[in-house]
Amino acid sequence: MRHKHGYRKLGRTSSHRAALLKNLTIALVSNGKIETTLPKAKELRGYVEKLITKAREGDFNAHRAVFAALQDKSATHKLVSEIAPLFKERNGGYTRIIKTRIRRGDAAEMAFIEFVE
């Protein structure tokens, strides 16, 4: 049972899960909207929203904290200088998850995750 368990394991080791979330975040920042499975989208939401909250500061330390998590210069720059300032007045809820379809191959629930305007 997973009562009160803190996160989804997604069938991966901790390092694989960290790499997955990092790469999904880079894709989301670069494209603004991605389609993935529903459990991955729900897990990604918390990861991205914590990064945006850090990035809202906009100072050097925000750049360092976001780069430490993403390890991608262009995604870090875009997140801190373009995306985070849009959410200056918003207290959380920076992303939206929209269920789309059932994947044909394995019947996985798919969803779009995107930034709220």
C-alpha positions in Angstrom: 0.0 0.0 0.0 1.1 3.5 -0.7 -0.8 5.5 1.9 0.7 8.9 2.5 3.7 8.0 0.2 5.4 11.1 -1.1 6.0 10.5 -4.9 5.5 8.1 -7.8 8.3 5.7 -8.5 7.3 5.4 -12.2 9.0 2.0 -12.4 12.5 3.4 -12.3 15.5 3.7 -10.1 16.0 7.0 -8.3 18.8 8.2 -10.7 16.7 7.2 -13.8 13.7 9.0 -12.3 15.7 12.2 -11.7 17.1 12.1 -15.2 13.6 11.6 -16.6 12.2 14.6 -14.7 15.1 16.7 -15.7 14.7 15.9 -19.4 10.9 16.3 -19.3 11.4 19.7 -17.7 13.9 20.8 -20.4 11.5 19.7 -23.1 8.6 21.6 -21.4 10.6 24.8 -21.0 11.8 24.6 -24.6 8.5 23.8 -26.2 5.9 25.2 -23.8 3.7 22.1 -24.0 4.5 18.4 -24.1 2.5 15.1 -24.3 3.4 12.4 -21.8 1.7 9.8 -19.7 -0.6 11.0 -17.0 1.5 9.7 -14.0 4.7 11.3 -15.5 2.8 14.6 -16.0 1.5 14.6 -12.5 5.0 14.0 -11.1 6.5 16.6 -13.4 4.1 19.2 -12.2 5.6 19.4 -8.7 9.1 19.4 -10.0 8.6 22.2 -12.5 6.6 24.4 -10.1 9.3 24.3 -7.5 11.8 25.3 -10.1 9.6 28.2 -11.3 9.2 29.4 -7.7 13.0 29.5 -7.4 13.4 31.2 -10.8 10.9 34.0 -9.9 13.6 35.7 -7.9 15.5 36.3 -11.1 18.9 36.9 -9.5 22.2 35.1 -9.8 21.4 32.5 -7.1 18.1 31.7 -8.9 20.2 31.0 -12.1 22.5 28.8 -10.1 19.7 26.8 -8.4 17.8 26.2 -11.6 21.0 25.3 -13.5 21.9 22.8 -10.8 18.6 21.0 -11.3 18.5 21.2 -15.1 22.1 21.3 -16.3 21.1 23.0 -19.5 22.1 26.6 -20.2 19.5 27.5 -22.7 16.6 26.0 -20.7 17.8 27.7 -17.5 18.1 31.1 -19.3 14.6 30.7 -20.8 13.0 29.7 -17.5 14.6 32.4 -15.4 14.4 35.3 -17.9 11.3 34.6 -19.9 8.9 32.1 -18.2 9.3 32.9 -14.5 8.6 36.7 -14.8 5.2 35.8 -16.3 4.3 34.3 -12.9 5.5 37.1 -10.6 2.0 37.8 -9.2 0.8 34.1 -9.2 1.1 32.0 -6.1 1.6 28.6 -7.5 -0.4 26.7 -10.2 1.9 27.5 -13.0 1.1 24.4 -15.1 -2.0 22.8 -16.5 -2.6 19.1 -17.2 -5.1 18.1 -19.9 -5.9 14.4 -20.4 -5.8 13.6 -24.1 -6.2 9.9 -25.1 -5.4 6.3 -24.3 -2.2 5.2 -26.0 -2.9 2.3 -28.4 0.2 0.2 -27.7 -0.1 -0.2 -23.9 -3.4 1.6 -23.0 -1.5 4.2 -21.0 -3.4 7.4 -20.2 -1.8 10.3 -22.0 -1.9 14.0 -21.1 -0.6 17.4 -22.2 1.2 19.4 -19.6 1.7 23.1 -20.4 2.3 26.5 -18.7 -0.7 28.5 -17.8 -0.9 31.9 -19.5 
